[in-house]
């Protein structure tokens, strides 16, 4: 690829000359004069340890990049799915004290009635 063909946020297939054994897929985060910083998004299981050591980022020369297609037999980087659930309202401190007193009174009255 040429510098003119590379855009921020573009997904590309790339290979590393030294760090990784197999081709990987990444998103362009920063563009330099002859290379780009890629956030590695999909990679082969063989390279899992190396990718982790690289913190999922790698600078790659433009000549080692191609426009991305679907990754074959690659490990897709999982995303963190955060779910938000509505919680029930909590009791205020005063309400908790009242609730405790009521429970004690119920227990006491139950013992007296026996």
C-alpha angles and dihedrals in degrees: 000000000000127000090250090059095054119088132181110265093020117139113230139176112234143170129213120224094212117003106052130040099207136043116270140190124239146167119242110244102166134011122218131182097275103003146031136227109242128197102217109233104164129025145155119271089241089067098044095109094045092048090051091050089052091053089239092293132105138168110231131186115244091240088064095055133087131178108272128255126174111311116245121218091344132141109245115218108245120230125222109251111205118195124195120208128190111246126211115253115268125233120257118241092254091051091050091053091049091048091052091049092050091051091050091049091050091051092047093049091047090054092049093051091055 
